[in-house]
Amino acid sequence: MQATILRAEQNQLYTKTRRRVITRRAVVWLGQTCNLRCHFCYFLDRIDDKEHIEHPFMTIEKAKSICSTLVDHYGNNAIDIQGGEPTIYKDIAQLTRHCRNIGLLPTLITNAIPLSNERKCVELKEAGIRDLLVSIQGIGKTYDEIVGVSGAFERQMRGLENISKHGIPIRFNCVLSKPALPQLGQIAQLAIDHGARVVNFLAFNPFEDQQLSGKRSAVNVPRYTDVRGCLDPAIDALEASGIECNVRYIPICMLAPRHRKSIYNFQQLPYDLHEWDYASWSWTGRQPQRMRPLDPEPVVDLAASTYNPTAYPGALGVAAGAVRSLVHRHPQFRPGAEKAHKVISKIVDLARPGSRLGEGQDALYRANGRMRASAHCRYTYAEVCKQCAARNICDGFHGDYAAMFGSNEARPIVDLPKLDDPRYFIAEQDKVVEEEDYEWAL
């Protein structure tokens, strides 16, 4: 697919494209220390428990080591730096500068409240911050109630003013919690007013602590049909202003057909340049990399460590399992194992009808995405999903959501042939590409 450059104004450092390639962005969690208590936070128990092994921030030496590995081993060229809240990490400017110096373009995922102190914005700008992904979870008192801190929204707005004043590019994140739904239009307008390049809406699904906390209920988790009524017009407003909009982790049939191009489930996620590379994410997401007292463990390969071997057919599946087992017992064989899995992936890819060289990575990431949905999150399908043209490229209903509400909201797509390319809908979306990524992403 050829790149379609839609905008490249002289005073902007980004353009847009409809070409879809695998992301090269990484992620690191510095520690679960935060200044807020969002009720839907994946790590809320770890944030509340100061004795939890993942609560304290890691040392700057460990953070630098992880970031260097992401460049040297995984070939990442950008990174989302998370906490907790990374702007309260005392060495955040130093880490930002290190990332910039080694070719790992740094983004902070932040609530922006500490940036109400203008000096912090200046420090980040001078250190080489690429952009900020700001979590906007509501407006006014609703925001304060969602994050559990009185006056938080007012301070966040001062932070946004400082960010704009110093010319730091911004994107928005918004979790689709029940209290926030009536304010999605206002959140969209806030993005427009502050020149956000991208807005991500995330379904309130359970990961990490949320899986066990018991804090999710019909009181704070909305039905997808209720989400649709508020989200469709918000997306319309953003797109009318030229702002990229993404919706994470909901069935493809749950938004208006015009917005299917904005829905990113696990099969689509690797094609969002602002999302995380499955290979390096599989490594940084492991506990030793997220715990202050532990040294980072050896790097892992996506095929060797996180790929479901049953995706390899017949004898190839046996071979893949044997290689993975060998590496588990003898890490010194990892380089050879990586080469073996590349060969296996290429053989599998070439065996597919209409396949061609170079598609092995796409097949690998797609299989890994399916595993994340089915094994990690227990996604399920409604009976009518069997009729849906998007059945093979849609994760369906998150297992926790289905247990709470069922899956009767499913509305099968029957006006298209059966689809098997996860890029089918998202290929129609105009996505932001920063100037530093033109060479490989366009």
Secondary structure as UniProt FT lines:
FT   TURN            10..11
FT   STRAND          14..17
FT   STRAND          25..29
FT   TURN            39..40
FT   TURN            42..43
FT   HELIX           44..48
FT   TURN            50..51
FT   TURN            53..54
FT   HELIX           60..72
FT   TURN            73..74
FT   STRAND          78..82
FT   HELIX           86..88
FT   TURN            90..91
FT   HELIX           92..101
FT   TURN            102..103
FT   STRAND          105..110
FT   HELIX           114..116
FT   HELIX           118..127
FT   STRAND          131..135
FT   HELIX           141..147
FT   TURN            150..151
FT   HELIX           152..165
FT   TURN            166..167
FT   STRAND          170..176
FT   HELIX           178..183
FT   HELIX           184..193
FT   TURN            194..195
FT   STRAND          198..203
FT   TURN            208..209
FT   HELIX           210..213
FT   TURN            218..220
FT   HELIX           224..240
FT   TURN            241..242
FT   STRAND          244..248
FT   HELIX           252..254
FT   HELIX           257..262
FT   STRAND          263..264
FT   TURN            266..268
FT   HELIX           269..271
FT   TURN            273..274
FT   HELIX           278..284
FT   HELIX           287..290
FT   TURN            292..293
FT   HELIX           302..306
FT   HELIX           309..311
FT   HELIX           314..329
FT   HELIX           331..333
FT   HELIX           334..351
FT   TURN            353..354
FT   TURN            357..358
FT   HELIX           360..371
FT   HELIX           372..376
FT   HELIX           383..387
FT   TURN            389..390
FT   HELIX           391..393
FT   HELIX           399..405
FT   TURN            408..409
FT   TURN            422..425
FT   HELIX           426..428
FT   STRAND          431..434
FT   HELIX           435..437
FT   HELIX           438..441
//
